[in-house]
Amino acid sequence: MLQIPVGARIVVRSRDGVDEFSGRPIFRDTVGHVLSVSETTLVVSRDPAANGSRPGSVVSLDVGRIIRIKPIPERGSYASRR
């Protein structure tokens, strides 16, 4: 079972099928805060797009499709370094 603290900000890369034309795997990245973790599902509160093109939402990810999970800093910490 995944052991990720609730509230952690992460980026999750998961498999999202195969491109029908090239035959290459398709990957999807999700950035947000962990809401819950179970043996089969990781629920993330996805961050809204920085440019405002996509609102935030709740996303359920199948644990079997996850390739990589990385912790990332909060958005505000990057802006304060500029």
N, C-alpha and C positions, 0 to 999 in steps of 0.2 A: 504494500500500500504506500502511496505517496505520503510524505510527511513534509507539508508546507504550512507554515503558520498563516492563519487567517489574518487578512489585512496586508500581507506582504505584496509589494508591487513587483510583478514579474512580466517577462515576455515568454510566451509559449509558442514553439514551432511544432506544427502538427501536419501529418499527411492529409491531403485533401483529394486523393484520387490520382488518376493518370490522364495526361493530356491526350485526347483521342487522335490528334494529328501527328504529334511528335513522338508519342509513347513515353515521354518523360514524366516523372512524378511531379505532382503539384503540391506545393507547401503553402501553409497559411500561418501568419504570425498574429498573435493576439497579445495586446499589451493591456494590463489592468491589475486590479487588486483581487486577491483570492477571497471568495466568499465562503466556500466550503470545499471539502475534499472527501471523496469516498473511494472505495475500491474500483469503481467503474467510471466515475465522473469527477471532473474538476470544474467548479463553477467560478467564473471570473466576472467581475464588474469591469467591462471593457471601457477604457478611457475614451473620451470623445477625441476626434481628430484635432490636432493643434491648430489647423487652419479653419476649423468650424464646418468642414464639409460632411462630417458624420457625427451624430450625437452619440453619447455613451449608451451602453446597453448591457444586459446580463447575458453571458454566453456560457453554455454548457459544453464542455469538451470531453470526448471519449478518451479515457486514459490509454486505451490500446493504440490510439493514433498519435499520441504525443511522442515527439522525437527528442526535444530538448526543452528544458526549463531553466531560465536564468533570472536571478534577482536583478532589478534595476533601480536606480535612484528615483526619487520623486521628481516630477517635472520642475518644481520650483527651484531645486538645487542647481540645475543647469543654468537657468536664467540668472541666478545670482552671481554666477562666475563671469558673466560678460562684462 
